[in-house]
Amino acid sequence: MLQLTEKEVLEKIQQLIPFEAQLNDNSLIIRVSEYQPYLGTAIHNGHRLRGDLMPNCALTEEERYFEEDPFTGDFISSLPIVLMGEDSRYEYDLNRPPETCIYDDAWGKKVWTEDLTTEEKQVSLDKHATYYRILQCLISTLEKEFGFCLLYDVHSYNYQRIEYDSPTFNVGTKQINSRRWRKEIDEALQLLNNVELPNIDVTARENDVFKGMGYQATYIKNHFKNTLVLPIEVKKIYMSELGGESYPLVIEKLKEEMKTVITEHAAFTIRKRTKVKRLTGSQMLASQLPREVIKLDRQLFSIARGINTLSYINPTNLKQEKRRFLLKPFNYQPQFTYRQLDIDPYKFREQLYRLPVENIRDADIQKMYRTVIDQLAVRIDLLTDIGQEGFLYNSLRYYGQPDERDIANANFIPHAKEYSEPQEILLSPQEAIEAFKEAADDYGIKCKVVGTRQLIARAMVSGRNIKVNLGCKFTPSDLSALIHHELGVHLITTVNADLQPLKILKLGLPGNTHTQEGLAILSEYLSGNLPMHRLKTLALRVVAVNMLVKGETFNETFNTLKYDHHLSDDDAFTITARVYRGGGFTKDFLYLRGLKDAHHLYQNEDLSAMFVGKTGFELKPLLEELIARDILHKPTYLPKALTIKREPDPRMDFMLECIK
């Protein structure tokens, strides 16, 4: 991090130059990633006590830590402008005026074993004055640039000594002109009341524990007419007051929620105070991709780019085992063999967990990378156990299993009657390859289409390659569905990911299997190529996964599909092999669930953000935020199925409406 003098900091602010620096006396961290009309401060975040004062301090580290505001700097880390105190309030308290900012006694305890000298006090007073000169310059610059400014003054407080049920958030407004800023105050309280924390009931109140009478609020009131300062006290429910231990899950959630509260509040205020009427919290965040994110993103991609799950899980002797099994479908258990794993799983996990995710300050982006890293670690566990008992356990960890609703949907769908005549025309694999090539040309995408005999599926996308099963023939409708599925979703999201600045979109976000397959089958439906037998196949995959999880054998599942659901040998074997390969691959139940979720989103929201790469439904709000911030590009390619005017299909429409 840069070390800058006060003069250098002031010059950068006056010239509107973004920067991140620590003052050369180590007292303050200031980060300006983009100039916006609001900032966050955490003036009691620090614990540092300068070396010449340490021997004279009568308090232990633990006693000082108790009255400081640890982690408040984390709560505002996502904001584009942050001032974070590094020095302990016991050296000088930035929330007190210069005359009383150096304690002799505090909270009933003597602070110094011997009185500080005039020279020692002056060093601390100079730091106090420096902070307020920087604050003065920063707010003056923001008021001049934007016409007004918002300051979110974040603190924490100890609550166990309070005899009543104190609020999670206290907003102190005694120094605020409530007649002028009443709506902004009420909006802040409402947003804070909507915060959700793990296993904690959240309340926000005004002037309950603290009145907002600190010196920083006084300074703003006395020097600036167009700046609203909101002193926010966070109850120390995120740590142990006495022991000092932190609760990481609560802290991470507070970082995410405070980011939302502050940015949404800033956007609300701007909409109310200016002529700007269409502004979201996402647009209040920095539009430049932070360097620490780019660096970690490249490191993660370098480690994980070689992992293609299906290339390891597809059996290498599928054709031979299928022939043997169909000769003895009641007692022969297929003995599949697999490609050897050429990745050291221990080294892989070690590299993943050494990545400096903590350097990412944006709470939601940091969480995204943490989750991807955890998912990759589970995926390598999955691949390590291919063909062994542990494979099913790791598949359940990675993909999950059908719940009661999935099973109910799967049991409902097979009762539907076929209502269209089966197509008699069959197309060869070579004709299918040519059709894929024409479709790719129509999209304007360069890709390679090849035939292979090493697939269970009829076709699949691998990188920028489309592989077509040479052992299959295709009806025109089925081939069209495959093109909309494989090329119209899987390939375009691959190509779109290549065009994004974040390579994590090529690796796949959490839930990307569920999302990708749901969008792909939705594309089949929207193009008019989702026949009833295809929907039944998705349902029977859920049935097969459920039987696997219950401990049924390959033979029992195959024969259930063949005799109870009247599938051909080929179709029953394909579904069963897909599910039982590797030792129990539960992924296939996600196709039907994904269709349900994709269809619901399609009916109610704009889906375009989901095509920027290998995305996940749960991260849709973050993806839309990153697009709004111009950090991610809007997808270059979108499925053509989204614009097709298909013939109404009341029966299929009804079936999808019934899947809940």
N, C-alpha and C positions, 0 to 999 in steps of 0.2 A: 504494500500500500504506500502511496505517496506520503511523504512528510512535507508539509507546507507551513510557512510562516503565516501569521495573521494577515499581513499585507498581501501575500500571494492569494490567500483565500478570498479576501475582499475584492481583489482585482478580477478573479474568475467570476465571482457572483455578479459584479457590476457589468461584466462583458457577456453575461448569460452563457458561460462556458460550462457544460456538464463536467463533473469531476468527482472523484472519491479520494479522500485524504484524511490523514490524522494530523492534528496540529503538532508542530514540532516540539511542544512541551508535553505531548501525549495526553492532554486533558480532554480532548474532544475528537470524535469521529464525525465527519460531515460528508454526506453522500448526496450528490445531485445528479441523478441519471437523466432527468429531463425537467425543464422548468414548467411547473404547473402551479395554479393558484392555491396550493395548500401544502402543508408539511406536517410531519410528525416529530415530536421531541420525546426523548426518554432521558431526562436530566438527572435522574437518580439511579440509572442503570449501573453505574460504575462501582467498582470495589477497590480501585487502586489508591494506595496511600504512598506519597513520595518517600523515597528512601530515608531522608534526613529526619522525617517525622516518626517513622516506624518505632524506633526505640523508646520514644516518649509517649506512645499511645497506651492508655490505661485499659483499653478494651481488647478483648480477644478477636480473632478473625470472625468467629461465630457470632459474637455480640454485634459486631459491625454489620455483618451480613443480614442479621435479623431485621434491622431497621432500614436497610437499603431496598431498592426495587429491582431485584434480579429478574432477568428475562423480559423486562419491558422493552428493551431494544429489539428483541425478537418479534414482539407483537406489532411493531411498525416496520419491520424489515422489508416488506413488499412495496412500500411507498416510494415514489420517485424522489422525494426530498426528505432526508432524515438528519436530525441532529441528535447525537447520542453521547451523553456524558461518560467519561472513562474514570474520572476520579470519584472517590467515595464522598458522600455528603458529609462525612465526619471531618474531612479536610476543609471543605467550604460547601455550603448548601446553596445551590443555584436557585432554589425556590424561596430564598430569604433575601432581604435587602443587604447591601454591603455592610451596613452597620452591625448586623446580627448574624451574618452568614457563617461565622466561625464560632463553633460551640466551645464553651467551657464545660458545661454540663448538658447532657441530652437524655431525655426519657429516664430521668432519675439517676443517671450514672455520670461520674466524672470522666471526661474524655482524655485528659492529658495528665500525666504524673507530675509534670512541672508546667507552669504557664508558658505559653509560646512567646517567643521574642517578637519584637516589632518587625524585625526582618523576616522571620518565618511567616508571620501573618501577612506581610505585604506580598510575598510570593503567591499565596493563595488568593488574596484580594485582586491581584493582577489577572489571575486566571478567570476569576468571576467577571471582572470587567471586560476581558477579551471575549468571553462567551456572549455577553450582551451587545458588544459592538458588532459581532458577526450576525447575531439575531436581528439587530437593528438594520444592518445592511441588507440582509436577505429579505426581510419583510418589506422594507422600502422598495426594493427592486421588484418584488412580486406585485405589490400594490400599483406601482408605476406601470408594470407590464400588463396587468389583468384588471386593474380597477379596484380589486379587493383581495383579501387573503383569508384563509382558514388555517388555524393552528390547532392540532390535536395534541394536547399536553398529557401524555400517558404516564400514570404512576400505578403503584400497587399499595395495598394496605393489609396490616395484620388484623385479623378479626376475632381471634379466640379470646381476647380480653374484652370484647364487646358483649354485653349481656343480652342483647336481643338479636333476632335474625336479620343480619345486615345484608344489603344487596350485593349481587355479584359485580355489578357496575354502579358506580356513583358518579354522577355528573354534577360538578360544582358550578353554580351559575350566579352567585351573589355579586360578582363584579361585571356581569354581562348586562347590557341594556335589553332586558327581557321584552320590552314592547317592540323593539326593532327586530330582535332575533328569535321571537317566540316560536315561530314555525320551524326554524332550524333546530332549536333545542328539542322540541317535541319529536321531530324526525329522528334525531340522534337517539333519544330514549326508546322510540319504537324499534329502531334497528337493533339496538343493544338488547332489548327484550326478546327479539327474535333469534338471538344467538343460541346455537345448540352445542352443548358440551357433553362429553361422555359421563353418564351417571350423575349429572349435576343439574338441579333445577335452577334456571337462570332468571334473575330479576334485575331490572335497572331502575334506579330512582334518582330523583333530583334533590341535592342538598341534604341527603340523609345522614351520611357519616361525615362528609367533608363539604364545605361550602364553596370551594374554589377560591380561597383567599390567599393563595401562594403568590410569591413575588413575580413570577413570570407572567401570570395573568394580570397582576397590577401594572407591570411594565407595559404590556400590550395595551391595556386600557388607557394609560397615560400618554402613550406615544403614537398610537395609531387609531384613526377614526373608522377605517374601513376593513379592519381585521377582527374576525370572530375567533376567540380562543375558547376551546372546550376542554377544561381539565377533567380527565377521565381517570378514576381510581378503579383498579381491578383488584377484587378480593383475592387473597393469596390461596385460592383453592387449587392452584396448579403446583403447589409445593408444600412441604412440611414446614410450618413456621419455626418450630423449635429445632428440629434436626437439620433443616436446610436441604433435605433431599427433594429433588424435582420429580414431577410426574410428566414424563415425556409425551404421553398421548394427549394429555390436557393442553400442554404447551403447544403442540403441533396444531391442535384444533383451534386454539386461541389465535394462533398466527393466521390461519385461514379465515376465521370469522372476523377478526379485526381488519384484515385486508378488505373484506366485503363491506363491513360497516362503514369504514372511513371513505372508501372510494364511492360507495353509493350515496353517502351523505354529501360528499363534495359535489357529485353530479347533481343531486337534488338542489343544492344551494345555487349552483351555477345556472341551472334551468330557471330557478325562481328569481335570481338577481340580474340576469342578463337576457338578451334576446335569443340566446341559444335554447332551443326547445327540445331538440333530439340529442340527448347526451346520456350515455350509460356509464356505470362505474368502470367498465373495461377501458373506456376511452380516457379515464383519468390516470391510467398507469403508463409507464414508460414504453415507448414504441421501438426502442433499440434493444436487440437481443443482448443480454448481459454476457460479458466475456467468459465469466465462470461457467455459464450454461453451455456456451459453444465448446469450451475446452472439455467439460465432462461428457458432453454429447459425443464428441469425436472419440474420446477414450472408451466409452461404453460400446460404441459401434465397432471399434477395432477389436474388442474382446469377443463380442457376441455375434458378429455378422455371419460366421460360418455355420451356425446352428440351424439346420432345416429338419424339423422334427419328423416329417413324413418320410424323408429320404432314409432315415434310420429305422422307422417303424414298419414300412412296407416290406412284407416278406419277400425274400429273394427266390424262394421256391414255391411261390403261390400256385402256379399252374400245375406242377406235379402233385402237390398236396390236395388240390381240388379234385383231381382225377382219382386219387386214392380214396379220398373221403366219400365221393359219390358212389363208389363201389360198395362201401360199408357204412352208410350214414347213421347206423344205430350204435355202432361200437368203436369206430375208428376215430381217434383224436388226432387232428392235424398236428404235425410237428414242424412248425414254421422255423425257418432260419432267417437271420437278419444280418445286415451290414455291420461290421465292427465299428464301435465308437472310436473315433480318432481324436478325441479331446480328453485332456486330463481333467477329470471333474473336480479334483481337489484344488488344482491350480486355478481352474476357472472360477470357482466360488471365491477363492482367496482374492483374485483380481477384482471381482465384482465388489466385494465388501471393503476393499481398500479405496474405492473411488470416492473423491471428496464431495459427497452430496451436500454436506453441511455448508459448503461454500455458496450454494445457491440460496439467495435471499428471498426470492419470491416464494411464498408459502405453497401455493398450488403447483407451481412448476417443480419445486423441490419434492413435494409429495408424489408427483407423477414419476419422477426418476426413482425415488425410493421403491415405489410399488413395482416398477418395471424390473428393477434389480432383484427384488424378492421373487418375482415371477420367473425370472431367468434362472435363479438358483433352484427353484422347484423343477423347472424344465430339465435342467441337467441331471437332477435326481431321477426324473422320469426316464431319461435316456440311459442312465447308468444301469437301470434295472430291467431293461428290455429282455423279455423272455424269462423273467424271474418273478417270484411272488410279490416282491415289493413294487412291481410296476403298477398294479391296480391301485394300490394305496396312493402312489404318487400321481396317478391319473385322476383320482378323486380329489387330491389336493389342488391340482392344476385346473381341471375342467369342471369338477363338481359332479353331481349325479341328479337324476330327475327328482323333482319334488312331487307332492301329491297333485298339484295342478297340471304339471307336465304329463303325469301318468293318466290323469282324467282326460286330458285332450287327446292323448295317444289312443286311449280306449274308445273314445267317441268317434274319431275320424274313420276308422275302418268300416263302420256301419253304413257310411254313405254309399249310394249306388253310383256306378259309372253312368255318365249321361252323354258321352260322345263316342262315336264309332272309332275303334283303333285304326290307325293309319297303316295301310298295307305296304306302302312304298318304303323300302329300306335303302339307306345310303351307305356306301362303303366307307371305311376309315380314310381312304385317300380323298373321297369326295368331302368328308368332314374336314380334313386338313385344308383343302382348298377354300371351303366356306369360312373357316377361321381366318385364313389369310385375307380374304375379301373384306371381312368384317373389320380386321385390324387396319386395312387400308382406308376403309370408310371413316374410322376414328382418326386416322392420320398418325397412328402409332406404329413404330418400327418394333417388330418382335419376331421371334423364330417359332415356327410351328412344326413339330416333329412327331413322328409316330413311335410308340414304344409298346412292349409287351409286359412291362414291369409295373403295371398299375392295377389296383383294384377298381378304382373309379374309371369312368369312361373318358374323362379328360381332366386335366388339372393345370394350374399355372405354377411354374417354378421360376422365380425371378422374372426375367422378361421372355421366358420360353413358355409356350403352350404345348403340353404333351397330350397326344390323342391315343387312346387305347386301340391298338391294332387288332385286338380280338373282339371288337364290338362292331355292330352295325347300328344305324341310327335312323329313326323316323325324322321327317322334316321338322315336326314340332319339337321333338326331343333335342335335335341339333340346335334349333333356334334358342331353346331354353338354355342349353349349355353355353352358347355364345354369349347370351345376355348374362349368364351366371359367371362364367370364367373370365371372359374378356371384358364384359361390361361392368364388372365390379372388381374381381381379383386383380386383373391386369391393370386397369386404369388406376386403382389405388396404389399399385406398385410404381407406376409411372409418375403419378402425382407426388408420391413420397420422394422420388428421386429429385423432384424440383423444389423441395422444401429445404430451408436452412437447417432443420433439425433432423438428424439421421435416426432418431428414436422412432420416427414414423415409418421407417423401413423395417425396424426390428419388430414392431408391434406393441401397441399399448395394452394395458390390462383389459381383458375382456374382448380382445380383437377377434378371437375365433367366433364367439357368439355373435359379434357385430357383423363381421365380414360375411359369415354364412347367412345371417338374417337378411342383410342387404342384398345378397346375391339371389336368394330365393324370392325376395320381394321384387327384384328385377325380372325374374321369370314371370311372376304374376302380373306385373304392370305391362309386360310386353304381350300378354295374352297367351303365354306358353306354360301355364301351371295347370296341368290336367289333374283329375282326381287321383289317378294312379300314382302320380308324383307326390301329392300330399299324403297319400296313404303310405308311401315308402318312408317319408319323414316320420310319420307316426310309428311305423314298425321299427324304425331305428331306436326310438325311445323305448319301445317294448323290449327290444333286444338288450339295450343297455340296462334296463331294469332287471331283466333275467340274469344278466351277468353279475350285477351287484348283489342279487339275492343268492348267488352261488350256483346257479344252473350251469350245466355243462354246454360245450359247443354243440353237441349232438341234440340235447334237449331244446336248445334255442332254435337250431336249424329246423327240427321237426315240428316245433310249434309254428314257425313261420310257414312251413310247407303245408302242413295238414290243417291247422286251425285257421290260417289266413290265406290259404290257397295260392301260395307263391310257387313259381317254377323252381326247379333245382338251382338254376343259375342265380336267380334273384335271392332266394333264401340263403344260398351260400355266400353271395356277395355281402349281404347285410350282416350275416353272422361273422364272417371273416373280418370285416371292417371293425367290428366291436371287440372281437376276441384276440386280434393281433397284438403282439407285444406282451400279452399276459392280461389284457383287459383295458381297452382304450375307450374311455367313456365320452369322448368328444362328440359322438354322433347325436346325442340327445339335444345338443345345443342348436341344431338346425331348425327344429320346430319352434323352440323357445325364441330363437333369433328372429324367425319369421313373424311370430306374434309381436315381439317388441318393435321390430322395424315397421311393421304395418301400423301399429299404434302411433309411432312417431310420425310416420308419413301422413297420417290423417290429421295430426295436430300441430306439427312443427316443420320448419325448414330443415331438410336433411343434408344440405350441401356440405356442411363442415365435416360430415362423417366420411367424405371421400378424399380428404387431404392426404391420407395414407392409411396405414393399418391401425385404425382407430378403435375406440371402445365407447359404447353408449354412455357409460357413467362419466366419461371425460368430455362429453359434448359441450357443457358450459365453458370449460377451460379452453377447448379448441376454438369456440366462437369468440371468447375473450381474446385469444392470441391473434385471431384473424382481425378483430376490431382494432387491436393495437398495432397492426401491420407487422407483427413478428412472424406470423405464418401467412403464406399466400393463399388466396382463394383457390380452390381446386381448378386446375387447367382443364381437366376432362371430367365430365359427368356422365352417368349411364344414359344411353339413349332411351332406355325404357322409361325414364322419368318424363319424357316428352311425347311418348307414343299415345295416340288416341285409340285405345283398344275398343273392341266390341264389348258391350256389357255382358257380364257373365254372372247372372243373379245367383246361381247355385254356388259358385266358388266364392262370390262376395259374401254370401250367407255363411259359408263354412268358416271363412276367416273372421267374421264377426262373432262366431260362436267360440273361437279359440280365445280363452281368457287367461 
